[in-house]
Amino acid sequence: MSMSMSIPNFSLYGDPAQSAPELFHIEDISSRSRGLDWEIQPHIHKGIYQIVWIADGHARITLDTGRREADGPVAVAIPPGTVHGFSFSPETRGWVLTLGGHGLLDGDLARTGDALRTLFSAPVVLPLARDDSTATRLGTLFEELTASFLTPGLGGSPVLHWLSQAILWHLSQALVRDEAANPRASGHQALFTRFALLVEAHHTEHWPVARYAAQLGMSSPRLNRLTREQCGLTALDMIHERVTREACRQLLYTTEPVTAVAAGLGFDDPAYFCRFIKRRTGLSPSLYRHSQGE
């Protein structure tokens, strides 16, 4: 794998990064991928949310340091700052919906907010059965949204927001149904999601568990019971897992010195960072980078 000095950051893949709170864009997968041999190299978007809907075709999907393969119909929800890339089979059919934060929150804030928390608390790959009625509805919504987006004079029209919110809602409901089979799911899911979002926002600040618990209005032991119930990990394990994931993707996708990676993740002592990564991965940061980059 070829690494660069930093992870490429775009507004849309290949386009210069810029502040885009109002960004709203939809395009079919082939329009950008066909000219790139159906390869979208790993990159990030800051402050931008994406849904990739693969209706037909096969994709190798990179999300942070994880990789998986999937056949359509499948949805990929990509929160801001997630390293992501795709290798599509030729003639894959589908769409990429890109939204800035402001555009997401237009309209019914309560329902949209619930959908956002469900879909974007972590990167998600959500396969659907071909005969699933939700897959059929989503295909129709993406087609209608694309046609409206390309219609002159409809830029900024409420219909674009209604259709995109319908997509988010249907996907969030499908994800809820998918997770219902998880025996750890419970009525505490919303509280657990709030904790996960706090970790996402503050993991480089190295908050102690007690501070997260206080933010949630609960004790540290109760927070630990909640996280064990929901994912089988302690709260501290969840925090460390998020720090490790960020460290690994920085080591994998950049050529920044280990000391710079450590500093960017809030570690004042590079030696402690090296011990932390070795304890979590079994390898020193330099060996991890070398082993994954081959």
C-alpha positions as CSV (number, residue, x, y, z in Angstrom):
1,M,0.0,0.0,0.0
2,S,1.3,3.4,-0.9
3,M,1.2,5.9,2.0
4,S,1.2,9.7,1.8
5,M,2.3,12.3,4.3
6,S,-1.4,12.6,5.4
7,I,-4.7,11.0,4.8
8,P,-6.3,12.7,1.8
9,N,-9.1,15.0,2.9
10,F,-11.8,15.9,0.3
11,S,-15.2,17.6,0.2
12,L,-16.1,15.2,-2.6
13,Y,-13.6,12.5,-3.7
14,G,-10.9,14.3,-5.7
15,D,-12.2,17.8,-4.9
16,P,-10.3,20.1,-2.5
17,A,-11.5,20.1,1.1
18,Q,-13.4,23.1,2.3
19,S,-15.9,24.0,5.0
20,A,-19.2,22.7,3.7
21,P,-21.9,22.8,6.3
22,E,-24.5,23.4,3.6
23,L,-23.2,20.8,1.2
24,F,-25.8,18.6,-0.5
25,H,-24.7,16.3,-3.3
26,I,-25.8,13.0,-4.9
27,E,-24.3,11.2,-7.7
28,D,-24.3,7.7,-9.1
29,I,-21.3,5.5,-8.3
30,S,-20.2,5.1,-11.9
31,S,-20.0,8.8,-12.6
32,R,-16.8,9.1,-10.5
33,S,-15.6,5.6,-10.2
34,R,-15.7,4.5,-13.9
35,G,-12.8,6.8,-14.8
36,L,-10.8,5.6,-11.8
37,D,-11.0,1.9,-12.7
38,W,-13.7,1.6,-10.1
39,E,-11.2,2.3,-7.3
40,I,-11.8,5.0,-4.7
41,Q,-8.6,5.2,-2.6
42,P,-8.8,5.7,1.2
43,H,-9.6,9.3,2.2
44,I,-11.6,11.3,4.7
45,H,-14.2,14.0,4.8
46,K,-14.3,16.4,7.8
47,G,-17.7,17.6,8.9
48,I,-19.4,15.7,6.1
49,Y,-21.6,12.6,6.3
50,Q,-22.0,10.1,3.5
51,I,-24.3,7.3,2.6
52,V,-23.1,4.9,-0.1
53,W,-25.9,2.8,-1.5
54,I,-24.8,-0.2,-3.6
55,A,-27.9,-1.5,-5.4
56,D,-26.1,-4.0,-7.6
57,G,-22.5,-5.1,-7.7
58,H,-19.7,-6.1,-5.4
59,A,-17.4,-3.9,-3.3
60,R,-14.4,-4.3,-1.2
61,I,-14.9,-1.7,1.6
62,T,-12.3,0.0,3.7
63,L,-13.5,1.7,6.9
64,D,-10.7,3.0,9.1
65,T,-8.4,-0.1,9.6
66,G,-11.2,-2.6,8.9
67,R,-11.9,-4.2,5.5
68,R,-14.9,-6.3,4.3
69,E,-16.6,-7.3,1.1
70,A,-20.3,-7.0,0.3
71,D,-22.7,-7.5,-2.5
72,G,-25.6,-5.2,-3.2
73,P,-28.0,-4.2,-2.0
74,V,-25.9,-2.8,0.9
75,A,-25.7,0.6,2.6
76,V,-22.5,2.1,4.0
77,A,-22.9,4.9,6.5
78,I,-19.7,7.0,6.9
79,P,-19.4,9.5,9.8
80,P,-17.1,12.6,9.5
81,G,-13.4,11.8,9.9
82,T,-13.8,8.1,9.0
83,V,-11.1,6.8,6.6
84,H,-13.0,5.0,3.8
85,G,-12.3,3.6,0.4
86,F,-14.0,1.3,-2.1
87,S,-13.0,-1.1,-4.8
88,F,-16.2,-1.7,-6.9
89,S,-16.7,-4.4,-9.4
90,P,-17.1,-2.9,-12.9
91,E,-20.6,-1.6,-13.7
92,T,-21.6,-1.5,-10.0
93,R,-24.9,0.4,-9.8
94,G,-25.7,2.7,-6.9
95,W,-25.4,6.2,-5.4
96,V,-23.3,8.3,-3.1
97,L,-25.2,10.8,-0.9
98,T,-23.1,13.5,0.7
99,L,-24.5,15.9,3.3
100,G,-23.1,18.7,5.4
101,G,-24.3,18.9,9.0
102,H,-26.7,21.8,8.4
103,G,-28.4,20.1,5.5
104,L,-29.0,17.0,7.7
105,L,-30.8,18.9,10.4
106,D,-33.3,20.9,8.2
107,G,-36.9,19.9,8.7
108,D,-38.0,17.5,11.4
109,L,-35.1,17.9,13.8
110,A,-36.3,15.2,16.3
111,R,-36.7,12.4,13.8
112,T,-33.6,13.4,11.8
113,G,-31.6,13.6,15.0
114,D,-32.7,10.1,16.0
115,A,-31.7,8.8,12.6
116,L,-28.3,10.5,12.8
117,R,-27.5,9.0,16.1
118,T,-28.5,5.6,14.9
119,L,-26.7,5.7,11.6
120,F,-23.6,7.7,12.3
121,S,-22.4,6.9,15.8
122,A,-19.9,4.6,14.1
123,P,-19.2,3.5,10.5
124,V,-21.8,1.0,9.4
125,V,-22.1,-1.6,6.6
126,L,-25.7,-2.7,6.4
127,P,-26.5,-5.5,3.9
128,L,-30.2,-5.9,2.9
129,A,-31.9,-8.9,1.3
130,R,-32.7,-8.3,-2.4
131,D,-36.4,-9.1,-1.7
132,D,-36.5,-6.7,1.3
133,S,-39.2,-4.1,0.8
134,T,-36.8,-1.5,2.4
135,A,-34.2,-2.2,-0.3
136,T,-36.9,-1.5,-3.0
137,R,-38.0,1.7,-1.3
138,L,-34.4,2.9,-0.9
139,G,-33.7,2.3,-4.6
140,T,-36.8,4.3,-5.5
141,L,-35.9,7.1,-3.1
142,F,-32.3,7.4,-4.4
143,E,-33.6,7.5,-8.0
144,E,-36.1,10.2,-7.2
145,L,-33.6,12.2,-5.2
146,T,-31.0,12.1,-8.1
147,A,-33.6,13.1,-10.6
148,S,-34.7,16.0,-8.4
149,F,-31.1,17.1,-7.7
150,L,-30.4,17.2,-11.5
151,T,-33.6,19.2,-12.3
152,P,-32.8,22.9,-13.0
153,G,-34.2,25.2,-10.4
154,L,-34.6,22.6,-7.6
155,G,-31.3,23.3,-5.9
156,G,-32.1,24.0,-2.2
157,S,-35.6,22.8,-2.7
158,P,-37.4,21.3,0.3
159,V,-38.1,18.2,-1.7
160,L,-34.3,17.3,-1.7
161,H,-34.3,17.5,2.1
162,W,-37.5,15.5,2.4
163,L,-36.2,12.7,0.2
164,S,-32.8,12.6,1.9
165,Q,-34.4,12.5,5.3
166,A,-36.7,9.6,4.1
167,I,-33.5,7.8,3.1
168,L,-31.9,8.4,6.5
169,W,-35.1,7.3,8.3
170,H,-35.5,4.0,6.3
171,L,-31.9,3.2,6.8
172,S,-32.0,3.9,10.5
173,Q,-35.1,1.7,10.9
174,A,-33.4,-1.1,9.0
175,L,-30.3,-0.8,11.3
176,V,-32.5,-0.9,14.4
177,R,-34.2,-4.1,13.0
178,D,-30.8,-5.6,12.2
179,E,-29.5,-4.9,15.8
180,A,-32.7,-6.2,17.4
181,A,-31.3,-9.7,17.0
182,N,-28.4,-8.7,19.3
183,P,-29.1,-10.1,22.7
184,R,-27.2,-7.2,24.4
185,A,-29.6,-4.7,22.9
186,S,-31.8,-3.0,25.6
187,G,-33.7,0.1,26.5
188,H,-30.3,1.6,27.4
189,Q,-29.2,1.8,23.8
190,A,-29.8,5.6,23.6
191,L,-27.6,6.2,26.6
192,F,-24.9,3.9,25.3
193,T,-25.0,5.9,22.0
194,R,-24.6,9.1,23.9
195,F,-21.5,7.7,25.5
196,A,-20.1,6.5,22.2
197,L,-20.6,9.9,20.7
198,L,-18.8,11.5,23.7
199,V,-15.9,9.1,23.2
200,E,-15.8,10.0,19.5
201,A,-15.6,13.7,20.4
202,H,-13.1,13.5,23.3
203,H,-11.0,10.4,22.9
204,T,-7.8,12.4,22.2
205,E,-8.3,14.5,25.3
206,H,-7.9,11.4,27.5
207,W,-10.9,12.1,29.8
208,P,-11.1,9.7,32.7
209,V,-14.1,7.4,32.9
210,A,-15.5,9.5,35.8
211,R,-15.7,12.6,33.6
212,Y,-17.7,10.7,30.9
213,A,-20.0,9.3,33.6
214,A,-20.6,12.8,35.0
215,Q,-21.4,14.1,31.5
216,L,-24.1,11.4,31.3
217,G,-25.4,12.0,34.8
218,M,-24.4,8.6,36.1
219,S,-21.7,7.0,38.3
220,S,-18.7,5.2,36.9
221,P,-19.8,1.8,38.0
222,R,-23.2,2.3,36.3
223,L,-21.5,3.4,33.1
224,N,-19.4,0.3,33.2
225,R,-22.5,-1.9,33.7
226,L,-24.0,-0.2,30.7
227,T,-21.1,-0.7,28.4
228,R,-20.7,-4.3,29.4
229,E,-24.4,-4.9,28.7
230,Q,-24.2,-3.2,25.3
231,C,-20.9,-4.4,23.9
232,G,-19.2,-6.6,26.4
233,L,-16.4,-4.0,27.2
234,T,-15.7,-1.7,30.1
235,A,-16.0,2.0,29.5
236,L,-12.2,2.3,29.7
237,D,-11.8,-0.5,27.1
238,M,-14.2,1.4,24.8
239,I,-12.1,4.6,25.1
240,H,-8.9,2.7,24.6
241,E,-10.3,0.9,21.6
242,R,-11.2,4.2,20.0
243,V,-7.8,5.7,20.7
244,T,-6.1,2.5,19.3
245,R,-8.3,2.6,16.1
246,E,-7.3,6.2,15.5
247,A,-3.6,5.5,16.1
248,C,-3.6,2.5,13.8
249,R,-5.2,4.3,10.9
250,Q,-2.7,7.2,11.3
251,L,0.1,4.7,11.3
252,L,-1.4,2.9,8.3
253,Y,-2.4,5.8,6.1
254,T,0.3,8.4,6.9
255,T,4.1,8.6,7.1
256,E,4.0,11.0,10.1
257,P,6.7,10.1,12.6
258,V,5.5,8.0,15.5
259,T,6.2,10.9,17.9
260,A,3.9,13.2,15.8
261,V,1.2,10.6,15.8
262,A,1.5,10.3,19.5
263,A,1.3,14.0,20.0
264,G,-1.7,14.3,17.8
265,L,-3.5,11.8,19.9
266,G,-2.8,13.6,23.1
267,F,0.1,11.5,24.4
268,D,2.7,13.7,26.1
269,D,5.2,10.8,26.4
270,P,6.0,9.0,23.1
271,A,7.4,6.1,25.1
272,Y,4.1,5.6,26.9
273,F,2.3,5.8,23.5
274,C,4.6,3.0,22.2
275,R,3.8,0.8,25.3
276,F,0.1,1.5,24.9
277,I,0.0,0.5,21.2
278,K,2.1,-2.6,21.9
279,R,-0.2,-3.7,24.7
280,R,-3.2,-3.2,22.4
281,T,-1.9,-4.6,19.2
282,G,1.0,-6.9,20.2
283,L,3.3,-4.8,18.1
284,S,5.2,-1.5,18.6
285,P,3.9,1.4,16.4
286,S,6.8,1.0,13.9
287,L,6.3,-2.7,13.6
288,Y,2.6,-2.3,13.2
289,R,3.1,0.2,10.4
290,H,5.6,-2.1,8.7
291,S,3.5,-5.2,9.0
292,Q,0.3,-3.6,7.7
293,G,2.0,-1.7,4.9
294,E,3.4,-4.7,3.2
